[in-house]
Amino acid sequence: MNREIYITGHKNPDTDSIVSAIAYAKLKQKRNGLNAIPVRLGEINSETQFVLDYFKVEKPRYMDTIKPRVGDLDMDPAFYASPEISLAKAIRLIQSNHNNNIAVVDDSNNLVGVVSLSNITACYLDVWDDAIIKNSNTPLENIVETLSGELLYTPEDIRSFGFMHVYAMTPQKAEEFISEGDIVIVGDRSDAQLDAINRNVSVLILTGGCEIEPSILSEAEKRNIVVLRTNFNSFMAARLLPQSVPISYVMTTENIVTFDLDDFVEDVQKIMGETRYRSYPVIDETGHVAGNISRFHLISNPQKELILVDHNEKNQSIPGIDYARITEIIDHHRIANITTGHPVFFRNETVGSTSTIISKMYIEQGIRPEQSIAGILSAAIISDTLMLRSPTATELDRQMLERMSKIAGIDIETFAKDMFRAGTSLEEKEPVDLLRGDVKEFIISGKRVRIAQVMTMDLDSLEGIRLALIEKMTELRLAGGEDDFVLVLTDILKETSKFIVVGPDAESIARSFDAELVDSTFLAPGVLSRKKQVVPKITQALEK
C-alpha cells in the first residue's frame, strides 16, 4: 500500500484553501500514484459548500491535529485468546508469535485480562499442590490437549475433578490418598487401574500408551469415569498435567494498561515510562483488541507526511505540525514562519489564488483535470480574486480561470453571481458565525491580530447587527488573548469595505487607511484584499 500523505489548507478555511487541497490531492494521485488525502481544519463556509454541491465533490475529512496517534503505528497484529485455553497452549502461542503476552477476550471479543510470560513462569516458581486442577475448574479438553491424549471413554455427564494422584503404591496404601472424584495417573497395572475405578475416581489417565482390559474399561463406563490414554510416561504426565490449567486462573485482571487507537503517541510514551510491561493491548472503538504495541513501535514511529497549500504560517496551520514531515508548500501569501528540518518543494507565486498555481501545475504536467475539479478550481479563482476585481488578481489568474471554466463548462459571470449570492447570504447567521468564518491570526510587530473578512452584496444589511458584532469581537479578543480584532466587511459589487476594529490600536489602524474611527467603525473605498491591502496597512500602523 502506498504511503499516506495529507494535504491541508489553513484554519477557518475559505474556498481557495479547500479547493487547493482537493485539487492538488487529485493531481498527486494521478501523476505520482500517491495516497494523497485532502483534509480540512475547520467547518466549510456557505460559499464553499455551494461550490462543492454544485460540482458534486465531497468535502475533505476533518482533522484536528497531525500529532501521531496509536492507530498510526505499525503495531503488531491483534493477538488474543479465550480464557479457557491451557497454559501449555498459551506458551506455544507466545513462542510461535514471538510475543510476550496474550490478551484474553470473552465471547464478544472484549478484553477481560492479560496473561504474560511472567504470569506463566511464576506458576512454575510457585509450588502448586495436588488440588490445582480442582481449584482452577480445568476443562477436560485442556487435559486431553496438554497430554496429547486419546479418550477411550467419555461419559455424557462429566463429574467435577478432585485431587491429582499418581498410583505408585499398593491398594492398601492408596486408601489413604485416593478419594472419590480424584484424577489418577496409572501405568499398565491392572490391579491399580481396577482399584482406582472402584474408588469411583473422575478421570483415569493411562500412561505409556498402555492397554486396558475390556472388562476394566467396561467397569469404568458403568461408573461414568473418563478414561484417557497418553504416550507420556507417568512422570511426564504428572509434570504436564498442571499445564492444562486455563489461563483465566493466572491472568491479570486488575490495573491492566491498555491504549486506544486515538491515544496520542506522546501520551503513550509517558505511560510506558511509568510501567514495566513489554507490550500493551490496543483497543478499538468497539472495545475489541486491535493489536499490541511495545516501546519498539514508539521508537520506529514514522512521521506523517504533510503538504501545505494556501498558507505557510504556523499559527494558521494544523495543530501538532511539529510532529509532521512537511514535504511541500504551495502558496500565494507572504513567506511567514513555517520551518522545516530538511529541504522541501516550495512554490510561491504572486497571483490572486493558490488554485491558479495548481491549475497551472495541471497544465505543466500535461494532465487534464476532471470536469468537477476544473469547476471547483474556477470557483476558487473567482472567489479569491473577487471575480478578478481584487488588486491581487493577475493576468495568470485570468488565463487559468478561462481555461478551467471551459473544461468545467460554466459561464463565469452567471456562476460567479450565484456563488457570491450563496456565500454572502446572511440569513439565519449570528454575529459569532461571521466572526469565526473566514478569519486568520497574524503576528505583527510582536502583537497578535485577528483579521476576519465577510463578503457581502449589501453592506447596509449588516448595520442592524453592528453593535452586537462589536460586543462579540471584544469578548472573543479578550478570551483569545489577541491585541486587536479587525472585521472587514467587503461589498463585492461596490468594491468597498467597512471596517470594525476593537483593541488598543483601533485608531492607528483607521489612520493607516486615511480614515477616521467612529464607534469602532470606518469605511475604506477600494479595499477588497485582506492579503494585499489590509495586512500591509495594519502592519504599517503597528510598526509605527
NORHUJO-V649032 format. One record per residue. N is the residue number from 1. D_CENTER is the distance of its C-alpha to the mean C-alpha in whole Angstrom. Layout:
n->(N/N)
d_center->(D_CENTER/D_CENTER)
This chain:
n->(1/2/3/4/5/6/7/8/9/10/11/12/13/14/15/16/17/18/19/20/21/22/23/24/25/26/27/28/29/30/31/32/33/34/35/36/37/38/39/40/41/42/43/44/45/46/47/48/49/50/51/52/53/54/55/56/57/58/59/60/61/62/63/64/65/66/67/68/69/70/71/72/73/74/75/76/77/78/79/80/81/82/83/84/85/86/87/88/89/90/91/92/93/94/95/96/97/98/99/100/101/102/103/104/105/106/107/108/109/110/111/112/113/114/115/116/117/118/119/120/121/122/123/124/125/126/127/128/129/130/131/132/133/134/135/136/137/138/139/140/141/142/143/144/145/146/147/148/149/150/151/152/153/154/155/156/157/158/159/160/161/162/163/164/165/166/167/168/169/170/171/172/173/174/175/176/177/178/179/180/181/182/183/184/185/186/187/188/189/190/191/192/193/194/195/196/197/198/199/200/201/202/203/204/205/206/207/208/209/210/211/212/213/214/215/216/217/218/219/220/221/222/223/224/225/226/227/228/229/230/231/232/233/234/235/236/237/238/239/240/241/242/243/244/245/246/247/248/249/250/251/252/253/254/255/256/257/258/259/260/261/262/263/264/265/266/267/268/269/270/271/272/273/274/275/276/277/278/279/280/281/282/283/284/285/286/287/288/289/290/291/292/293/294/295/296/297/298/299/300/301/302/303/304/305/306/307/308/309/310/311/312/313/314/315/316/317/318/319/320/321/322/323/324/325/326/327/328/329/330/331/332/333/334/335/336/337/338/339/340/341/342/343/344/345/346/347/348/349/350/351/352/353/354/355/356/357/358/359/360/361/362/363/364/365/366/367/368/369/370/371/372/373/374/375/376/377/378/379/380/381/382/383/384/385/386/387/388/389/390/391/392/393/394/395/396/397/398/399/400/401/402/403/404/405/406/407/408/409/410/411/412/413/414/415/416/417/418/419/420/421/422/423/424/425/426/427/428/429/430/431/432/433/434/435/436/437/438/439/440/441/442/443/444/445/446/447/448/449/450/451/452/453/454/455/456/457/458/459/460/461/462/463/464/465/466/467/468/469/470/471/472/473/474/475/476/477/478/479/480/481/482/483/484/485/486/487/488/489/490/491/492/493/494/495/496/497/498/499/500/501/502/503/504/505/506/507/508/509/510/511/512/513/514/515/516/517/518/519/520/521/522/523/524/525/526/527/528/529/530/531/532/533/534/535/536/537/538/539/540/541/542/543/544)
d_center->(18/18/16/13/15/13/16/17/20/21/20/22/22/25/26/27/23/22/24/24/20/21/24/23/20/23/25/23/22/26/27/25/23/20/17/17/14/16/14/15/15/17/19/22/25/28/29/26/26/29/29/26/28/31/30/27/24/21/19/16/12/12/10/11/10/10/10/8/6/7/5/7/10/13/13/16/17/17/20/22/25/27/29/33/33/35/35/36/34/31/33/33/29/28/31/30/26/27/24/26/24/24/22/24/23/25/26/23/21/20/20/24/24/24/27/27/30/31/32/34/36/37/38/41/42/42/46/45/48/49/48/44/44/46/43/40/41/40/40/43/41/39/43/44/41/41/45/44/47/49/50/53/53/51/52/50/50/49/50/48/48/50/51/51/54/56/59/61/64/67/67/69/66/63/65/64/60/59/58/57/54/53/52/54/54/57/59/62/64/65/67/64/62/64/64/61/61/64/62/59/56/53/52/54/53/55/54/56/55/59/60/61/64/64/66/64/61/63/63/59/59/61/59/56/55/52/53/51/52/50/52/51/54/54/53/50/49/50/47/44/45/43/40/40/38/35/32/32/35/33/29/28/27/27/24/22/19/16/12/9/6/5/8/9/11/14/14/14/16/19/19/19/22/24/24/25/23/23/20/17/16/12/12/10/10/14/15/15/15/13/14/15/15/18/19/19/16/15/18/18/14/14/14/12/15/16/19/20/23/25/25/25/25/22/23/22/19/15/15/14/16/18/15/15/17/19/21/23/24/26/28/31/31/33/31/30/28/25/25/24/25/26/28/26/27/28/30/32/35/37/36/35/32/29/29/33/32/29/32/34/32/32/35/36/34/36/33/34/31/31/33/30/28/32/32/29/30/33/32/30/33/35/33/33/36/38/39/41/42/40/42/39/40/41/43/40/38/41/41/37/38/41/39/36/38/40/37/36/39/39/42/41/43/42/38/38/40/38/35/36/38/34/33/35/36/36/36/35/33/33/34/30/29/31/30/26/26/27/27/27/28/30/31/35/38/36/35/32/33/31/32/31/33/34/36/38/42/43/43/46/43/41/44/44/41/42/42/39/37/39/38/35/34/36/34/31/32/33/30/28/31/32/35/36/34/36/36/37/38/39/42/41/45/47/45/45/42/43/41/40/40/39/39/42/42/43/47/46/43/46/49/47/47/50/50/51/48/49/47/44/45/46/47/46/48/46/43/40/37/35/35/38/40/39/37/40/42/40/39/43/44/42/43/46)
